[in-house]
Amino acid sequence: MKAEDQPTSSRRALLRLAACVGAAATVHVLSTDTAQTPDAPTAAKPGPAAGPPRAGAPLKASAYRLRPMTAYGPPKLRPAVPPVRRKPFLRMDAPGRTMVLTFDDGPDPRYTPALLKTLRRHGARAMFFVCGEMAAENQDLLREMTDDGHVIGNHSWSHPLIPKLSRSRIRSQLGRTSDVVERTVGAAPRWYRAPYGAWNRASFEIGAELGMEPLGWTLDTLDWTEPGSSAIVRRVRAGAGPGVVVLSHDAGGDRSGTVRALRTYLPELLDQGYRITVPQD
């Protein structure tokens, strides 16, 4: 080798050494960045929030940063859950001479329309505790109830004896009925009543989870025994009083006596100064 070539060879060796050192440093930096970003998906296995890559468009390594994270955003607001009661409400405390009329088991197209007509004539509102299987078949009556300002309550789907059911079946009985009402009139029931007045702890808990309060009654007209309208009227006259909740039925049997009785005792109660109304939200 010529003497004048030695500086050139030394410079080439130094350049090769510098290139090797630079490459090693670059590999170290990339591997460190990846280790500090464990959630970053690869093109072959995108993260669950990123979604599958489009056909023919490979996913870029940094694309996950532009995708929304699963469950990201403000929490959904849930309606307030009422307290879990140990027993149902039996009366309605309100100022003045106030009474509440309630009708169970419907709606039934044979009797419910006549009851609604009488209530409308006298400007009175009532509560209708509907069974889901009846409500599903008579949604027009649910809408009529709401249009007239009545309150729709939940009376289970098929009127079973609640304490005989498992928790899952109680939830189904109440939940399905609330769903039908909500789909039909735009709001789920805020009140429920156990069939036969047979409550248990599970029904109170599940009812509260569904946003409902339990309501019993103060005065049973016994119209379910089909005693005739005169007997029903006598019971209402004898049991009337401030805060009284009256139990009647608009389905589940021959309710013609209930229809005729309402035409008699409702105007009497109004003449006596009673205000026939419904619970306020």
C-alpha positions as CSV (number, residue, x, y, z in Angstrom):
1,M,0.0,0.0,0.0
2,K,1.2,3.4,-0.8
3,A,1.8,5.9,2.0
4,E,-0.5,8.4,0.5
5,D,-3.4,5.8,0.6
6,Q,-3.1,5.2,4.4
7,P,-5.2,8.3,5.5
8,T,-8.0,7.3,3.1
9,S,-8.2,3.8,4.5
10,S,-8.3,5.1,8.1
11,R,-11.1,7.4,7.2
12,R,-13.1,4.6,5.7
13,A,-12.7,2.4,8.8
14,L,-13.9,5.2,11.0
15,L,-17.0,5.8,8.8
16,R,-17.9,2.1,9.0
17,L,-17.5,2.1,12.8
18,A,-19.8,5.2,13.1
19,A,-22.4,3.6,10.9
20,C,-22.5,0.4,13.0
21,V,-22.8,2.4,16.3
22,G,-25.7,4.5,14.8
23,A,-27.6,1.5,13.7
24,A,-27.4,-0.1,17.1
25,A,-28.6,3.0,18.8
26,T,-31.6,3.2,16.4
27,V,-32.6,-0.4,17.2
28,H,-32.4,0.3,21.0
29,V,-34.6,3.4,20.7
30,L,-37.4,1.6,18.7
31,S,-37.4,-1.4,21.1
32,T,-37.7,0.9,24.1
33,D,-40.7,2.9,22.7
34,T,-42.5,-0.3,22.0
35,A,-42.0,-1.7,25.5
36,Q,-43.4,1.6,27.0
37,T,-46.6,1.3,24.8
38,P,-48.0,-2.1,25.6
39,D,-51.5,-1.3,24.4
40,A,-50.4,-0.5,20.9
41,P,-51.8,-3.1,18.5
42,T,-49.9,-4.5,15.6
43,A,-51.1,-4.7,12.0
44,A,-51.7,-8.4,12.4
45,K,-53.5,-8.2,15.8
46,P,-55.3,-4.8,16.3
47,G,-56.6,-4.0,19.8
48,P,-60.2,-4.6,20.7
49,A,-61.0,-0.9,20.5
50,A,-59.5,-0.4,17.1
51,G,-61.8,-2.8,15.2
52,P,-60.8,-5.0,12.2
53,P,-58.6,-3.4,9.4
54,R,-60.4,-2.7,6.2
55,A,-59.7,-5.0,3.3
56,G,-56.8,-3.8,1.2
57,A,-55.9,-1.1,3.7
58,P,-53.3,-2.3,6.2
59,L,-53.6,-0.8,9.6
60,K,-50.8,1.7,10.5
61,A,-48.9,1.2,13.7
62,S,-50.1,4.5,15.1
63,A,-53.7,4.3,13.9
64,Y,-55.0,3.0,17.2
65,R,-54.3,6.5,18.7
66,L,-57.0,7.9,16.5
67,R,-59.7,5.3,17.4
68,P,-62.2,5.8,20.3
69,M,-61.4,3.7,23.3
70,T,-64.0,1.2,24.5
71,A,-66.4,2.7,27.1
72,Y,-64.9,6.1,26.6
73,G,-67.1,9.1,27.3
74,P,-69.4,10.3,30.1
75,P,-71.3,7.7,32.0
76,K,-74.9,7.1,31.0
77,L,-77.4,8.6,33.5
78,R,-79.8,6.1,35.1
79,P,-83.1,7.1,36.7
80,A,-83.0,7.2,40.4
81,V,-83.8,3.9,42.1
82,P,-86.4,4.2,44.8
83,P,-85.7,2.6,48.2
84,V,-86.4,-1.0,48.7
85,R,-89.7,-1.2,50.8
86,R,-90.6,-3.8,53.3
87,K,-94.3,-3.4,52.7
88,P,-96.4,-1.6,50.1
89,F,-98.0,1.8,50.4
90,L,-101.6,1.3,51.5
91,R,-102.8,4.9,51.5
92,M,-102.0,8.1,49.7
93,D,-101.3,11.1,51.9
94,A,-102.5,14.3,50.3
95,P,-104.1,17.5,51.5
96,G,-107.8,17.6,51.6
97,R,-110.3,14.9,50.9
98,T,-108.4,12.9,48.3
99,M,-109.1,9.3,47.2
100,V,-107.4,7.1,44.6
101,L,-109.3,4.6,42.4
102,T,-107.3,1.7,41.0
103,F,-108.3,-1.0,38.5
104,D,-106.3,-4.3,38.1
105,D,-105.8,-7.1,35.6
106,G,-106.7,-5.2,32.3
107,P,-106.9,-3.7,29.9
108,D,-109.9,-5.5,28.6
109,P,-111.7,-4.2,25.6
110,R,-115.1,-5.4,27.0
111,Y,-114.9,-3.2,30.2
112,T,-112.0,-0.8,30.2
113,P,-113.4,1.6,27.6
114,A,-116.6,2.1,29.6
115,L,-114.6,2.8,32.8
116,L,-112.5,5.3,30.9
117,K,-115.6,7.0,29.5
118,T,-117.1,7.4,33.0
119,L,-113.9,8.8,34.4
120,R,-113.6,11.2,31.5
121,R,-117.1,12.4,31.9
122,H,-116.4,13.4,35.5
123,G,-112.9,14.7,35.0
124,A,-111.4,12.1,37.3
125,R,-108.1,10.2,37.0
126,A,-107.4,6.7,38.1
127,M,-104.6,4.1,38.2
128,F,-104.7,1.0,36.0
129,F,-102.4,-1.8,37.0
130,V,-102.1,-3.7,33.8
131,C,-101.0,-7.3,33.1
132,G,-98.4,-7.5,30.3
133,E,-100.1,-10.1,28.3
134,M,-103.3,-8.0,28.3
135,A,-101.4,-4.8,27.6
136,A,-99.6,-6.3,24.6
137,E,-103.0,-7.1,23.0
138,N,-104.6,-3.8,23.8
139,Q,-102.0,-1.1,23.3
140,D,-104.6,1.3,22.0
141,L,-106.2,1.3,25.5
142,L,-102.8,2.0,27.1
143,R,-102.5,5.1,24.9
144,E,-106.1,6.2,25.7
145,M,-105.2,5.9,29.4
146,T,-102.2,8.0,29.0
147,D,-104.0,10.6,26.9
148,D,-106.6,11.0,29.6
149,G,-104.0,11.5,32.3
150,H,-104.4,8.2,34.1
151,V,-101.4,6.4,35.7
152,I,-100.4,3.0,34.3
153,G,-99.0,0.6,36.9
154,N,-97.3,-2.8,36.5
155,H,-99.3,-5.9,37.6
156,S,-96.9,-8.6,36.3
157,W,-97.1,-10.3,33.0
158,S,-99.5,-13.2,33.6
159,H,-100.8,-12.7,37.2
160,P,-98.9,-15.4,38.9
161,L,-98.4,-15.9,42.7
162,I,-95.2,-14.0,43.0
163,P,-93.7,-15.7,46.2
164,K,-93.8,-19.0,44.3
165,L,-91.4,-17.7,41.6
166,S,-87.7,-17.6,41.4
167,R,-86.0,-14.2,41.2
168,S,-85.3,-14.6,37.5
169,R,-89.0,-15.3,36.8
170,I,-90.1,-12.3,39.0
171,R,-87.8,-10.1,37.0
172,S,-89.2,-11.4,33.8
173,Q,-92.8,-10.9,34.9
174,L,-92.2,-7.3,35.9
175,G,-89.6,-6.4,33.3
176,R,-91.5,-7.6,30.3
177,T,-94.6,-5.7,31.4
178,S,-92.7,-2.5,32.0
179,D,-91.1,-2.9,28.5
180,V,-94.5,-3.2,26.8
181,V,-95.8,-0.2,28.6
182,E,-92.7,1.9,27.8
183,R,-92.7,0.9,24.1
184,T,-96.4,1.8,23.8
185,V,-96.7,5.1,25.7
186,G,-93.1,6.2,26.0
187,A,-92.6,5.8,29.8
188,A,-92.2,2.8,32.0
189,P,-94.5,2.3,35.0
190,R,-93.5,4.0,38.2
191,W,-95.8,1.9,40.4
192,Y,-96.5,-1.9,40.7
193,R,-98.8,-4.1,42.5
194,A,-98.3,-7.8,43.3
195,P,-101.1,-10.1,42.0
196,Y,-103.3,-11.2,44.9
197,G,-101.5,-8.7,47.1
198,A,-98.8,-11.4,47.6
199,W,-95.5,-9.6,48.1
200,N,-92.0,-10.9,49.0
201,R,-88.6,-9.5,49.5
202,A,-87.5,-10.3,46.0
203,S,-90.4,-8.5,44.5
204,F,-89.7,-5.4,46.5
205,E,-86.0,-5.5,45.5
206,I,-86.6,-6.2,41.8
207,G,-89.4,-3.6,41.7
208,A,-87.1,-0.9,43.0
209,E,-84.4,-1.9,40.5
210,L,-86.9,-1.3,37.8
211,G,-87.7,2.1,39.2
212,M,-91.1,1.3,40.7
213,E,-92.8,1.8,44.1
214,P,-95.2,-0.8,45.5
215,L,-98.8,0.1,46.0
216,G,-101.4,-1.9,47.8
217,W,-104.9,-0.7,48.8
218,T,-107.1,0.4,51.7
219,L,-110.5,-0.6,50.4
220,D,-111.2,-3.9,48.5
221,T,-114.6,-3.7,46.7
222,L,-114.5,-7.5,46.3
223,D,-115.7,-7.0,42.7
224,W,-113.7,-10.0,41.7
225,T,-116.3,-12.1,43.4
226,E,-118.9,-10.6,41.0
227,P,-121.3,-9.5,43.7
228,G,-123.3,-7.1,41.6
229,S,-123.0,-3.3,41.3
230,S,-125.2,-2.6,44.4
231,A,-122.8,-4.5,46.7
232,I,-119.8,-2.7,45.2
233,V,-121.4,0.7,45.7
234,R,-122.2,-0.1,49.4
235,R,-118.6,-1.0,50.1
236,V,-117.2,2.1,48.5
237,R,-119.7,4.3,50.5
238,A,-118.8,2.6,53.7
239,G,-115.0,2.7,53.2
240,A,-114.6,6.2,51.7
241,G,-112.2,8.5,53.4
242,P,-109.2,10.8,52.9
243,G,-106.2,8.9,51.6
244,V,-108.2,5.7,50.8
245,V,-107.0,3.6,47.9
246,V,-109.9,1.7,46.3
247,L,-109.2,-1.7,44.6
248,S,-111.4,-2.7,41.7
249,H,-110.8,-4.8,38.5
250,D,-111.4,-4.2,34.8
251,A,-110.6,-7.7,33.6
252,G,-110.3,-11.3,34.8
253,G,-114.1,-12.0,34.8
254,D,-117.4,-10.4,34.3
255,R,-116.7,-6.8,35.3
256,S,-120.1,-5.3,34.2
257,G,-120.9,-4.8,37.8
258,T,-117.7,-2.7,38.3
259,V,-118.6,-0.6,35.3
260,R,-122.2,0.1,36.6
261,A,-120.9,0.7,40.2
262,L,-118.4,3.4,39.1
263,R,-121.2,5.3,37.3
264,T,-123.0,5.5,40.7
265,Y,-120.4,6.1,43.3
266,L,-118.0,8.4,41.4
267,P,-120.4,11.3,41.2
268,E,-121.4,10.7,44.8
269,L,-117.8,11.0,46.0
270,L,-117.3,14.1,44.0
271,D,-120.5,15.7,45.4
272,Q,-119.1,14.9,48.9
273,G,-116.1,17.0,48.2
274,Y,-113.6,14.1,47.4
275,R,-110.9,14.8,44.9
276,I,-110.3,11.7,42.8
277,T,-106.7,11.8,41.6
278,V,-103.5,9.9,41.2
279,P,-100.0,10.0,42.8
280,Q,-97.8,12.7,41.6
281,D,-94.3,11.9,40.3
